[in-house]
Amino acid sequence: MAPYTITYFAVKGRCGAIRILLSDQGQQWKEIVVNFDDWMKGDLKKTCVFGQLPKFEDGDLILFQSNAILRHLGRKHGAYGKCDKEASLIDMMADGVEDLRLKYIKLIYQEYETGKEAYIKDLPNHLCKFEAVLSKNKSGFLVGDSISFADYNLFDLLLNHKVLCPTCLDTFPALKSFVDVLSARPKIKAFLDSDDYKKLPINGNGKQ
Ligand code: 6SG
């Protein structure tokens, strides 16, 4: 019996990084897929702490908020640094990823038609911050010398951006290598190649 359950819509969305982390850590999980009509009935929404999905269950622990879920899994599976100082730096990087993810989500759900060109033009100003951190840290990870939940989160968001703008990493060698190295980790590669992953659209409105 899989120890973990994810309840979410049939999208990659805010579960992309969680699923990649679980795969890379050799974990199994159960998916409960919620469709639009069922969600609109409101019964499940009422039971969600913030009225939103994803919901994540680890035994009797029930979590909402995708970033809290990532942190929980980082803590449990040794992907949260080797000391408090590294953990704090990982938090900082994860918050930076969240800032960019929020901009991306705003583009996708609110201003795709009007804002895509300006978003792509401004994107290097955000990507260069991660490039600077990665190129300074010789391990190839954001913090310290092993993978953290912030790396999985950045990786997932960069995959989305490569779909939005296939050339966006061309001027960022450290980011490009980061994506190549993580994509080639055997368990991540197997997951990214799986139908379970490929069948899901990135976002809930069909835009990408
Ligand atoms: C949407 O925003 O999928 N959760 C979303 N939407 C439904 O009633 N801070 C937290 C976190 O990090 C954000 C949660 C997130 O966990 S994710 C949610 O619960 C609601 O608010 C993106 C996604 N979208 C799919 C979707 C949402 C609205 C239109 C398409 C649900 C599926 C179809 C309709 C409602 Fe739909």
Boltz pocket constraint, residues with backbone or C-beta under 6 A from the ligand:
constraints:
  - pocket:
      binder: B
      contacts: [[A, 9], [A, 11], [A, 13], [A, 14], [A, 34], [A, 35], [A, 36], [A, 39], [A, 45], [A, 51], [A, 52], [A, 53], [A, 54], [A, 64], [A, 65], [A, 66], [A, 67], [A, 203], [A, 204], [A, 205]]
      max_distance: 6.0
